[in-house]
């Protein structure tokens, strides 16, 4: 099953390598969770290296919705998978904004230092 998930991620991420085929934000589902799509596919993406305290979740989600409105084009830098979701760093293509860094700067989140790929 894990091998199948990895193969599916490779197929999904292949077109995301260049900015011409970038993913598009379809929905902000939570403080670290996006629904993105490219062409005819849609999938969940958990933002990597980010921890949002539960008491900040509502405000962080609102901030993220302002930073990544529907149809915003983003580049995904995969960091793995978790619970069937792609875990990736997300970069807004229009100005190279890293929303995770923005959430941290706004005091709504902290960097995840417990994961080896984030240190």
N, C-alpha and C positions, 0 to 999 in steps of 0.2 A: 504494500500500500504506500509506504514511504517513497519507494522508487517511482511509483506512478505519479505521486505528488510532485516529486522533483522533475520528472519528465514534463508534466503539465506546466510547471513554472518556467522551464526552459522554453517551451513553445510559446507561452504567453509573453515572456520577456524578450524574446528574439526581436520583435518589431520595435521594442522600446529603446533599443540601443542608440538610434539616431533621433535628433529632435524633430525631424519631419514626421516621424511615426510615434510621437510622444503620446502618453496616456492623457486622458481628460478626466477631471474630477466630475463625477456624477452626483455625489452626495457626501456630506460630512456626517458620519453616523455616530460619532462620539469624539471625545477629546484627543484620541490617538488613532481613530479608525475612520478610514475613507472608503468609499465605493468608487472605483475608477474603471474606466473602459478605454479600449482602443479598438477601433473598427467595430466588429460585431460581438466583442467579448466584454464581460463585466466581471469584476472580482474585487474582493475585499483586500485592503492593504492596511496593515498596522504600522504606524510610524515607528521606526527603530530608534533606540537609544533615548527614550523619553518616558518619564514617569509623571503622571498627573495625580496629585492627591485627590481623593474622593470629594473633599469639600470644595475643590476648585474645578470640578468636572464641568459644571454648567457654564461657568464663565470661560473656561478654556475652549469648550465646544463653540460658543458664540464667537470667540476670537478667531478660531480656526475657520468658521464659516465666512467671516469677513475677509480673511486672508486668502481663502481658497473657494471663491464662489463657484457655483455650477459652471461647467465648461472651461474652467481654468486648465491650461495645458501644463503638465508636470513631467519631470523626468524622475524615474524611479531607480534607485541604486540598491539592489537586493542585498539583504543581510541574512536571509534565511526564511523559515516558515514557522508558524506557531498556530496550533489548533485549526489547521486548514486555511490559514490566512498567509498571504505573502507579507513578510516583514521587510521594510525597505526605508531607506532615507528618501525623503520627498523633496524635490527642488522645483520651485515655480519657474517655468521657462522664461517668462516675460522679463524678469529682473533678477533671476538666480536667488530669490528669497528661499531660505531654509525655514519653513514654518516651525520646526522643532526649536531652532535657535530663537525664533521670535516668541514662542510660548515661554521659553526659559527667561528671556529678557523681560517679558511682561510680568514675571513672577508667578506664572500660572502652572509651571512645571519645573522639573529638575532633570538633569542629565542622568541617564541610567548607567551607573558605573559598575553594576553587578554582572553585566554581560560582557564576555571577553571581546566580542566584535565592536563594542562601544568604547572601550578604554583607549 
